[in-house]
Amino acid sequence: MQIQRLRTETRYSEIVIHNGTVYLAGQLDEKHSAGVGQQTRETLAAIDAMLAEAGTDKSRILSVTIYLKDMEADYAAMNAVWDAWVPKGAAPARACVEAKLYSPDVLVEMTVIAALP
């Protein structure tokens, strides 16, 4: 199967599809909304849209890596939004790590791997 690249930029593609698997580049709230809860909601909305564009949905997510600016301060709020968003019985493998993100205003970023139907 050919590699399909969507939303291709100079340095990366936001969506890559290969052999029935969808890979999403790191997603974040581009508006840098106030609070990790709102940034998480905005990030998950972007992920929903990108998965739909690729022909799949959040019930088919295999793995997510979540990067938080401050694990101690932000984990509980991010997790509350995540728990409301993720489909019951379809929770993906997930890693959550503290990371220095590219801007002080960015509190959460996520990378996603999902299967096509």
C-alpha positions as MATLAB code, in Angstrom:
seq = 'MQIQRLRTETRYSEIVIHNGTVYLAGQLDEKHSAGVGQQTRETLAAIDAMLAEAGTDKSRILSVTIYLKDMEADYAAMNAVWDAWVPKGAAPARACVEAKLYSPDVLVEMTVIAALP';
ca = [
       0.000    0.000    0.000;
       1.238    3.445   -0.888;
       1.951    5.943    1.867;
      -0.688    8.675    1.883;
       0.230   12.056    3.366;
      -2.366   14.707    4.241;
      -1.848   18.280    5.418;
       1.732   18.125    4.208;
       3.982   20.937    5.362;
       7.596   21.676    4.511;
       8.961   19.648    7.421;
       6.197   17.149    8.198;
       2.756   15.799    7.347;
       0.019   16.168    9.953;
      -1.641   12.909    8.846;
       0.152    9.868    7.435;
      -1.744    6.748    6.382;
       0.047    3.503    5.627;
      -1.009   -0.130    5.603;
      -4.315    0.519    7.405;
      -2.780    2.679   10.129;
      -3.199    6.428   10.667;
      -0.448    8.455   12.327;
      -1.227   11.976   13.545;
       1.532   14.488   14.184;
       1.549   16.176   17.568;
      -1.715   18.049   18.085;
      -2.329   20.960   20.390;
      -4.666   23.888   20.946;
      -3.292   26.463   18.517;
      -5.127   29.268   20.361;
      -3.341   28.462   23.640;
      -6.620   28.663   25.548;
      -6.515   29.326   29.267;
      -6.130   26.234   31.403;
      -5.129   22.687   30.641;
      -8.760   21.512   30.652;
      -9.727   23.823   27.785;
      -6.492   23.128   25.917;
      -7.204   19.404   26.233;
     -10.766   19.849   24.890;
      -9.483   21.882   21.929;
      -6.723   19.361   21.215;
      -9.173   16.440   21.294;
     -11.545   18.322   18.967;
      -8.663   18.739   16.497;
      -7.876   15.028   16.799;
     -11.537   14.127   16.136;
     -11.495   16.255   12.973;
      -8.214   14.816   11.726;
      -9.305   11.241   12.352;
     -12.504   11.912   10.386;
     -10.447   13.404    7.550;
      -8.343   10.237    7.522;
     -11.452    8.014    7.457;
     -11.519    6.724   11.033;
     -12.599    7.836   14.520;
     -11.566    7.847   18.168;
     -12.980    4.355   18.798;
     -10.164    3.011   16.594;
      -7.258    4.763   18.327;
      -4.520    2.280   19.161;
      -2.065    4.470   21.036;
      -1.754    8.049   22.307;
       1.209    9.842   23.795;
       0.238   12.857   25.901;
       2.862   15.471   26.700;
       2.114   17.755   29.656;
       4.042   20.869   30.600;
       3.518   20.225   34.324;
       2.485   16.701   35.293;
       1.816   17.537   38.925;
      -0.315   20.613   38.211;
      -2.096   19.489   35.032;
      -2.559   15.704   35.061;
      -5.864   15.578   36.969;
      -7.563   18.265   34.844;
      -6.327   16.744   31.579;
      -7.402   13.281   32.713;
     -10.942   14.458   33.589;
     -11.412   15.784   30.041;
      -9.791   12.656   28.567;
     -12.074   10.323   30.562;
     -15.172   12.134   29.265;
     -13.894   11.982   25.655;
     -12.536    8.455   25.285;
     -15.169    5.838   24.313;
     -16.032    3.389   27.074;
     -14.504    0.003   26.302;
     -12.234    1.466   23.606;
      -9.517    3.160   25.657;
      -6.226    3.082   23.737;
      -2.777    2.311   25.047;
      -1.600    5.585   26.529;
       1.584    7.151   27.790;
       1.597   10.464   29.615;
       4.911   12.246   30.076;
       6.073   15.615   31.308;
       7.843   17.566   28.596;
       9.197   20.997   27.858;
       6.813   22.142   25.141;
       7.712   24.708   22.516;
       5.910   27.664   24.132;
       5.172   28.599   27.762;
       1.482   28.901   26.805;
       1.237   25.294   25.544;
       0.188   22.962   28.356;
      -0.659   19.743   26.464;
       0.234   18.065   23.158;
      -0.816   14.642   21.841;
       0.368   12.221   19.165;
      -2.030    9.525   17.947;
      -1.875    6.183   16.141;
      -5.215    4.766   14.941;
      -6.505    1.961   12.742;
      -8.646    2.410    9.662;
     -11.976    0.550    9.591;
];
